[in-house]
Amino acid sequence: MLSRTADHLFWMSRYTERAENTARMLDVNYQTSLLPQSTTVAQAGWQGLLSISELKPAYAAKYGDSVNPRDVMDFMVRDEKNSSSIISCLKNARENARAVRGTLTTEVWETQNQTYLEVFRMLRNGDFERDPGQFFEWVKFRSHLSRGVTLGTMLQDEAFHFLRLGTFLERADNTARLVDVKFHSFQGDFLGAPNVEDQEYDFYHWSAILRSVSGFEVYRKVYRDVIKPERVAELLILRADMPRSLLGCLNEVMSNLAMVTSDPSSETQRRAGKLRADLQFARIDEILATGLHAFLTQFLDRVNELGAHISREFLVPATT
């Protein structure tokens, strides 16, 4: 396969996944903001959202130091100058799909094309302002549809595996960012049991985080207990059977890398395998004892390095 074709496929799936993850993070912040809470706590939530996506400088350049829900959501949903906004991600996914139209099935192309045209219409007609929650659900649904159509209609050749590579590499990156920021802001929860008056809020906070990665029902099924921060961390980092966990994503990255590389001594495959092994044999108590923030920061650095190696070995290298 031509490296340019692989590059378009890889980034088409990454942008689609990024749009979904942005919608998930915005939705959990929006739902949490409806709970009784102080202005300081509410603002910290929106600032954390900008930190997850590394958008604080870009946001400040446009809106100044004042952080409020309306401006943050506008910036991350409809601002086409923000390359990480939902509209920008869906537009870039569609443009990458258009560039390799002949490689995709008709159903995959039509799903990408219709998603962009429909989101443009919805934003123009004010559907987002009328019901943000419903809009975010729609974005998530379109991402699910895109993956389902890909699985159901495409030949499982190299093109398919590059699509899957992009999806799970992006998902690992976003899950790590979400866990890092949300746990960092509530790091005191690891120091002991919360005060009685805080328990109700803590339940909604952690359940909202689980719902943002479709993990609330999964948590109940696996642990059958009240929601505890350390178990949330374990579920989202070390559970191989959790679709959005870091280990689950790295397992998928490894299996798809194995299908596109012909070199068993590939440096890219070695780095991916080492990162997967570090997760596979880790224990949550050891991670928390040494520092969750430091662990996730290192993980993000290694995922970014892995993405760079994938680009150099298989795709069109990014120009500096």
Helices and strands as residue ranges (DSSP letters): H 3-33, H 39-52, H 56-63, H 69-77, H 86-99, H 106-124, H 127-130, H 132-153, H 158-185, G 187-191, H 196-212, H 216-223, H 229-238, H 246-260, H 267-280, H 284-290, H 292-314
